[in-house]
């Protein structure tokens, strides 16, 4: 690819300009010792090293790698000044930002909606015709209403229940309520943490019904109870990060003959009630108050169509692949949307079947649907094509609306984010997708219509408003998961003999613990990024505290405590991450080192040339994990990357495969020392994870990597396409803003929305 680019450049202009002298010593060394594997222009040589010579190492870092590993047939023969010279040449010719921009200029690419953006967009598109949901911030739990009768018409008690988990036995839920005959109803909203199929479970010994995101059709209906069942199950597909309505009903009635005149009374029965769920890839648990709200939220359209995965080749989701599978999925999704809208047409268009102005209102609904889907007002020609012609061709309103929906949702104006063109409506669209992965809401569209998205200050003001929305919260948490390489977390099962008690419930609790910590830091007043890497606090509940040997203050649920003060370093040593970057029975310094190098420091690491299988413990029973890893990666071919990977990963060796602190491995003292060679050639050393966390929290490489990854996650475009110095400017702004994560998110969203 790089060779073809350079050749075409030569043909077009008749010359090539490179930023290094043709007769430089570094170039001569490169051509003599490196070009046979890497190619004359760094394009790679098939059968030897067929990847382009790209990377982000500074000259000093690159020189160290070259001195230890190059040339591959004679490692150690290019050292000292020669290594420095060829490193400087490679950096200037291939690695530097200037070289990358010269050799392959980045650009803002035309991109379709990603899978997540598509689902969010159609959900908000349909939802824009319903009552606006209440803000998620506020009380937690569900609205509980209790009735002193067999029905729901004699309200005796109203309160907010944090969770639905009761064992009343033979007692009453409140005064003036007959313990042998009463009803209860819980209403509000449930927020799914991730998109997927959720299994809801109701445990009760009496009659019950449950509705989730559908006010008419319950997913559990056991109101006419027979038999001895105590558990009822139902499944529903939910959209992650979005609250949807939920309603649960319970009815306890006297069972048996009740004839007080004859002195015959039915036997008293105990009563219990619990609402649980099993999230995708999760464990069955009582739905926590964190995921419940007592307010009113409208039904949400959740598109269940299965899409092919988005392109992740550059490390972030991009809507660049268009295939037959994607085209088929988009068609099926449009049909799903039409099938959802048509039965609810009167509700969405605010009309009735017999209303004399129904067709007028339905047509107006269709026009608004198209306009909101395209994220801008319709032109006369667009309205004629997408609305008028469809109603002229179909005299039946439902058929006309179906044609409009299908034509709209299959249009490039809907499917491609950049199709809105230029102008303030395009600014609004880019801003909304950056912060919400969804189209603009009414306030943002009004601002565009009123010409109030013309300046950076106006756009930033809207971004700050939008950041408080539940959709921004979901996207920012999703970014932190991506930054921590948890968006595709592997199975965390461990060897039960080595780690008894590390069960799925512990894994679920650890994930909750991590999310609570991330939310706490991100949405605190300071929103200080550095706290993520140095905090000694961790959220534990009783189950985790018992497993990790911690003492909790009085209370219930998750509480923030200092676990092993002076040893932990924020997310770097959180047990969930430590368990994720480990094998079933042992730690994995390599996985941990790759996470630190790629994720935290933003380094580009080439994949291993050969399949990698860790050395088995039984082959070297007297070695520690560190010693085995050092033995396996001592070869010159490995050291190019592992000189950095190992040095970072070893600093976390005090934490075993489930994240518990240890000071011995295989009956030997743990050696948790490590190092990192900075871009300016300074070798930083660390005694343990705590020292590493402190260094990383103040390291410019870390700050730049975080900002770059946040930009990619929000904008889904390369940051350098917005200017060769843009990343450096944003990183400096991040530092100037005291590393406030919300502020830099607003700045990135504003910059991308303005297109500069």
N, C-alpha and C positions, 0 to 999 in steps of 0.2 A: 504494500500500500504506500509506504513512504517513498520507495523507489519510483513508483509510477507517478507520484505527486511531483517529485523533483524533476523527472524527465519531462513531464508536461510543462513544468515551469521553464525548463530550458528551451523547449520548442516554442513557447509563447514569447519569451523575452530574449532568448539567445545568450543568456548568461545566468550564472548562479552566484549569489552573494552569501557568504558565510561569515560568521563573526569571529573567525580566527585566522591567523596568518597561514598562508599556504605552506610556508617552509618552517613552521614552528616545530620545535623539538617534540612536543606532545603529539602532534599529528603524525610525525614520522614514527614514533613509538607505536601509536595506534595502528598505523598501516602495516607495520612489521609484525607486531605481536597479537593484534586484536581483530583486524579486519577479516582474517580467514574464517572466523566464527561469527562475527557480528556484522560483516558486510562493510563495504567502503563507505556507505552513508548511514550505517547503523540500522539497516533494514532487516538484518538477520540472514543467516545462511541455512537453507533447508538441509536437514539431516545433521546439523551441528547445533546451532542455536537459532531457531527459526522465529523468535520473537523480536520485534523492533527494540532497539536499545533505548528504552525509556525508563525514567525513574525520577525520584525527587531528592536524592542524596546530595548534600553539599559536597564541595571538592574534598574537604578533609575526611568526611565520612566515606566517600568513594575511594579515596586513596588507601584507606585502611583495608577496605574489601579487596582492592586490586593487589595490595602487597601480600595478602594472605592467600588469595585464591587464583590469581591470574598470572600468566595464561593457564588455561585449564590443563594443557598437556605438560606444563612445567611450572606449577605454582611455586611462588617464592622467588622467581627470577626477575620480577619487575617490582623493585622496592625503592625506598628512599626517594631521592629527587626524581627518578624516572616515574615512580608511581604518582608523585605529586603532579608532574607535568602532564601525563596522560589523563589523569583525573580532571585536571583543569580543562584539557581539550574536550573530553567527553561531556563535561558539564556545559561548556560554552556551546558545543555543537549540538547536543541532544537533550540534556537534562534541564537546563535553566528555563525559566518562564519565557524568556525572549526566544530561546531556541524552539521551544514547543509551539509558541505562537507563529514563528517563522516557518517551521516545518509542516505544521498542521494547524492552521488557524481555527480556534474554536468558534462556534456560531450558535445562535439561538435557533434550535431546530423546530420545524413544524411537528407538533405532537398531538396525538389524540388523547382523549380522556383515558386515564388509567382505570383499572378495574374498580378500585376504591372510589375514584372520582365519579365514575359512571353511577355507581350505586348511591352515593351521596347526592348526586345531581338529580336523579329521577325521584329520589325520596323528597328532596326539598322542592322540586318542581311541582309535584302533586300536593305536597304539604302547604305550598304558598296559597292554596285556595281554601285552607282551613283556618280555624282560629289559631292564633300564634300560641305556642307553648309557653308556660311559665318558665322563669329562670330556674336553672337547676340548683343554683346556690340557695341555701336556706335549710329548713328543717329536714331531717332524714327520717326514713321510716314510711309507714303507710297510715292513712286515715282509717282508724278503726271505729266502727259504729256498731253498738250492741243494742239488741231489741228484746224487750220483755214479752216475747210471744213466739209462736211458731213461724211467723212471717216477718216481713221487713216493714212493718207499719206502726210500730210502737217503740220509737227510739227512747232508750233509757240511759245511754252512756256514749259520749263522743270523746275520743282522745287520739293521739298519735302513738302508734305502736312501733318501736324501733325495728323489731323483727316479728315475724309470725312464728312463734314457737311457744306453745302453751300446753301445760298439763294441769287442767282444772280439777282433775279427779272428780270428787262429788261436790265441789264447791261452785260458787257462782262467780262470773267475771266482774261483778260489780253489785252495788246495793240496788234494791228494788228489781232484781232480776232473779227469776225462779231458776235455781241451779239444775232443775230437771227438764226445763223447757225454755230455750232461748235461741236466738239467731245472732249472727255476726256477719258484718261485711267489711272488707278491707279494700280501699281504693287508692289509686295514685299512679305512680309510674315506676318502671323498672329500667335500669340502664345496663345494657350488655357491654362488657368490657371489650369483646372482640366480635367480629362478624362470624356467624355460623349457626349451626343447629343447637338449640338448647333443649335439654330435657327437664321439664318441670315435674316435681313430685309433691303431692299433697299426702300427708300422713294424718289420718283421723279415723276415729271409730264411729263417726256419724256422717250425715249427708253433706256433700260439698260440690261446688262448681268453681271452675277457674277459667277466666278469659285473659288472654294476653295479646295485645295489639289487634284485637277484633272484638268489638262490643256486641256482636250478634252471635258469633259461633264460639262456644267454649272449647278449649282444648282438653278439658277434663269435665265430664258430666256424670257425677255420681249422686245426683239429688234424690233419685229413687233408689235407696240403698237396699241391697239384698245380699245375703251371705255374710261372711266374716272378714271380708277384705279390709285391710287397714292402710293400704298404700295405693295411690292412683297416679298414673303417669301420662304425660302428653308432651309432644314435641312442637317446636316452632322455630322458624328461621328468623334471626334478629340481626340488626345492623349495629356493629360495634360503635360505642361512643354516643349512641343516640337513645334518649329515653322514650319509651312507648307506654301506653296505658295498660294497667293491670287491674283486675277486679277478682276478688276471692270471696266466696260466700260459704257460710257454715250454718248448719241447722241441726239443733238437738231437740228431739221430741220425746215425749213419754212413750215407752214401748211396752205393749201388753195391755191387758184389760184394766180400765180405771173406773171403778164403780164404788164411789165413797159411801153410798147408801148401804151397800152390802159389806162395807169394810174391806173391799178388795182394792189394793193399790199395786200398780206395776212395780217391778223391781227397779231400784235406782241403778243408773248406769254412769260410769265415769266418762269424762270427755277430755279429749286432747286434740290439738291442731298444730300442724307445722307445715311451712312452705319452704321447699328446697328446690335447688336446681343443680344440673350438671352441665357446666359450660363446655364448649368444644375442647377436647384434650384435657379436661379438668376432672375434678372429683366431685362426688355428690356432697352438697353442703347446704346448710340453711342460708337462704339469701340474706346477705348482710345489709345492715342499714345504710352502708356506703352506696349501695346500688338501688336504693329505694327513696322515693320522694312522695309526699302526700298531696302535691298539687295536681292541677289538671293539665294533661298533655294530650294532644290529638293523636289519632291513629296514624301510623307511619307506613308508607308503602315501602316494602323491602323486596327488592328484585332478587328472586332466588336463582336466576340463571347462572349456570357454571361457565366461567370465562377461562380462556387460556391465560397462564401467568404473564405478567408484564416483564419487559426486558429489565434485567438487573445487572447487565454486563459491566456497567460503570460504577456499580455499588449503590445505585438508587433506582427507584422505580421510574421507568420511562415508557410513555405510550408511543413507541416508535414502530413496533412490529404490527403489521397488518397481514393477516393470514386468512385462509378459508375458515379456520376454526373461530377466529375472532369475528369475522363477518357473519358466520352462522350464529354466534352467541349474541351479537348485537341485534340481529333480526329476531331471535327468540325473546330477547329482553324487551324489545319494542312490542311484541305481541303480548308478553306478560303485562306490560304497562297498560296496554289497551284493554286487556281482559279485566284488569283491576279498576280502571276508570269507568267503564261503561255501566256497570251495576250501581255505581255511586255518582252518576252524572248529575242527578238532581241536587244532591248534597253539594258537589263541587261547583256547580253553576248557580246554586241558590235559586232553584225553581222547583216546579211540580209538573207532573205529567199533564194535568188539565189546564195549566196556566196559559192564558191567551198569548202571553209574550215569551213562551218557553223557547221557541226557535231563536228569537232575538238574543235571549240570555245565553243559550247554548252556543250560538255563534260568537258572542262576545267572550265566553269562556275559551273557546277554541283560539281566538285571536290572542288573548292574554297568554294562553299556554305556549303558543309559538313564540311570542315576543320574549317571554321569560326563558324559554329554552335556548333562544339565540342570544340572550343576555343584552338585548338592545331593542329600541322601538322598531317596528316593522315599517319598511318602505311601502309605498302604494303597490308596487309590483309584487313584493313579498306577500302582502296580505291577499292580493288577488290569486297568487299561485297556491299558497298554503291553506287558505281559508275559503275564499269565495268560490273558487272552482270546485272544491271538494263538496261544498254544500249545494252547488248547482248540479253536480253530478249525482248526488244522492239525496233524494227527498226525505228519507228517513234520517232523523237527527243522530241516532246512535251510529248508523253506518257512516255518516259524514264525519262525526267525531273520531271514529276509528281510523278513517283515511287520514285525517289531520294528524293524529297521534303517530301513526306509522310513518308518514311522510316526514314529519318533524324529527323524530328520534333516529331516523336513518340518514338525515341530512348532515353533510360535512359542517354546516354552520352550528350544529349541535355537538357533533362528535369531536371537533377539533377546537382546542382552547383558543388558538390564535385567529380563528375564523371571524372573530368580531371586528378585526381590522384595527383602525386607529381611532383616536378621539377618546373622550372621557368615559364612554361606556366600555371601551376596551380596557381602560385603566381600572374601572370597577371590577371587570371580569378577572383580570390578572390578580388583583388584590384579593378577591374572594377565594380564588383557587389556591393562592399561596397560603392563606390562613385557615381555610375551611375545606379545601378540596371540593368545593361546591360553588354554585353560582351566586351572584350578588343578591342580598335581601332588599326589601323595599327602601329602607333608609339610604342604602348605598346607591341604588338606582336613581332615587330622587336627587341625591347629591350630584350624580352625573348629569341628570336632566337640567339641574339648576346651574351647571357650570362650576360646581364647587369641588372639583377634583383636578384643578388646574395647577396647583402648587404643591410642593413637597410637604408643606405644613398641613394643607388640607387633607392630603392622602394619609399622612401619618396620624392625623386626628381620627380618621375613620378606622385605621388599623388598630389603634389603641382601644377604640370602642369594641371592635370585633374580637379582640384578643380575650375578652371576658366571656365570650360565648362558649358553650359546651363543645362546639365543633373545633374551636381552637385548642381547647384543653386536650381533646382526643388526639389532634394532629401533633401537638407538642409532646405528649406522652409517647406517641408512636415514634417520633424522632428519637427520643431518648432510648427507646428500645432498640432502634436501628443503630444508634451510636454505640450502644453496649453489645451489639451483635446478638440481640435476643429476639429479633423479629422472626427468626427461624430456629428457635431454641430446640435442642435435641432432647431425646429421652433422658431424664435425670435419674433413672433407676440405678440403684447401687447394690453392691454385694451384701446380701442380708447377714452374712456371717461377720463381715467386718464392720458393718454399720447397721446393727439391729435397731429397728424403730424408725428408720428413714423410709417412711411409707408415702404413698401418693398424697395423703393429707398434709404431710410436712412440706412436700414440694409446692402444693397449692398455697399453703400459708407463707412460704418463702417468697413466692411471686407477689402475693399481696403485700408482704413486708417491704419488698423493694419498691413497688408502685407507691406505697404510702410515703416512703422516703423521697422518691423522685418528685411527687406532687408537693410535698412539704417544702422542698428546696425551691422548686420552680415557681411556686405561687406565693412564696414568702415575700415580704416587702422588698428585700434586697435582691432576690432571685439570683444569688451569687453562684456562678458556675464553680468557683474554687471550692465551695463547701461540698460539692459532690465528691471531691477527691480527698478531703481531709477530715470530714466529720467522723466522730466516734460514735454517733448515735445510730441506733437501729430499732426498727419497730418489731416487737415480739408480742405474741399472745401466750396464753398459759402453755399451750402444746409446744410451741417453739422454745419457750423459756426452759421447759423441762428437758428438751432434747439437747439444748446448747448450754445447759447448766447456769442459767442466769436467774437473778432474783428480780421480780417485778414489783412495782408499787401497787398498792391496793387499787382495785378496779376490775373491769372486765373488758374483753376485746383487745385490740392492739394498743400498746403503749410504747412510747419512745424511751429507750434506756441506753446507757453506755455499756456496751458489751466489750469486756476486756480492754479497759481504758489504756491508751498508750500503745495499742497494738493494731487497731483497726484503722483503715484509711478509706472511708466512704464506700462508694460503689466498688472500688477496686478489690475490697476484701469482703463484700457482702456474700453471705453463704450461698445465695441463689446463683451468683456469677461463679463463685468458686466451684460449685457442684456442676455447673454447666460446662466449664472449661476443665473437665477432669474425666477420667475413665471410671468404670464401675467400681474399681477397687483401689486405684491409685490416682495421685494428682497427675496433671499433664503440664509441665512447664512450657512445652512447645505451644499448646493451645493458648495458654495464658499469655505467653510472650507474643504470639501473633496478634491476639486481641489488643495488647498494649501498643504494639508497633503500628498495626494498621488502624485500629479504631481510635485510640487515644492520641497517638502521635501522628497519625495520618500518613504513614510511610507506605510506599508501593513495594510489596514483596512479590517476587516472582514465585509461581508454584514450583514445587519440587520436580526435578526432572524425572524422577522415578517414583513409583508407588511407595508410600511410607507405611511401615508396620512397626510399632514400638517393640523394643526388645522385651521379651517376657521376663518376668521376675525370676522364674525358676532357672533361667539360664545363668543368671548372676545373683544368686541368693544373698550374697554378702554386700551388695551395693545398695546405696540409697537411690531414690528416683533421680536425683540430680546427677549422681555418678553415672547411672545408666544412660541418661540423655546425653551427657557430655561424651560418653564413649561412642554412642551411635552417630553423633553429629560432628565428630572430630575431623572427618575428611574435608579436603579442600573444596570439593564440589558443594558441600553443605555449609561451609563456614561463610560463604558470601552473604547468606541471610541469617544463619544461626548464631553468628557472632553477636548480632543484635537481639535476635529472638530469645536465645538462652539467657543472655545477661539480664534481660527484663523479666522473663518468666520465673527465673530462680528467686527473685525477690518475694514471691508469693508462696514459697515453699513452706512457710509456717502454717499454712491452712490446708487441711487435708481435703479429700475428695467430696466431703459434704460441708466444707467451710468451717470446721471446728479448728481452733488454734491448737497447735502441737509444737513441741520443742525437740521431738525426736522422730526420726524416720528410720525404720529397720534397726532400732536400738542404737542409732548413732545421732549425735546432735545435729539438728537441722542447720544447714548453711544457707542463709537467705540473703547473702550478699549479691550485689549485681552492679551493673554500670550502664551508662549510655553516653555515646560520643555525640556531642552537640554539633550543630551545623558550623560553628566557628572553631571546631577542633578541640574543644575542651572535654575531657573524659570525666563525667560525673559518676561518683560511686555511691552506693547505698548499702546500708547495713540490713535493711528490712523494708517491708511494705510501707511502713509509716514514713520513712525517709523518702521513698519513691513517690508517695502521694503528695508530700510537701513540695518536692521538686516539680512534679508534673503540674501541680496547681498554679505554679508561677512560671511555667515554661512557655515561651512564645510559640514553639512548635505545637504544643497542645492546644493553645488558644486558636491558632490558625486552622488546625485540623477540625476543631469543633465548629468554627464559623463556616468553613467550607462545606462540611457535611450538613450543617443546618441549612445552608443556602440550597444545596442540592435537594434536600428533603422537601423544603417549602416550594421552591420554584420549579424543580425538576428540569433544570437546564444547567449547563456548565457555568460556573461563576466567571471564568475568564472570558466568556463570550460577551460579558458586560464591560470589558476593559481589562487590559493586561495587569493594571495595578489595583484592580477593584478588590481583590482578596486582601491585599496588604492594607488598603484603606479601611476595610471593614474590621480587620483584626485590630488595627490601632483604635478604631472607634469603640470596639468591644472593651479594650483596656481603659480607654478614657471614661467609659460608662460604668467602671467598677465591675466589669464582667457580668452585668445584668443580662440574663438570658432573654427576658421578655423584651427589653429595649432593643437588643440586637435583632430579635425576630421582627419587630416592628420596622426597623431600619431596612432589613433585607426585603420584607414584603413591600415596603414603600418603593425601594429602589427598583425592584422587578416590575411593579405596577406602572411606574413612570417610564420604564424601559431604558433607564440609565442610572 
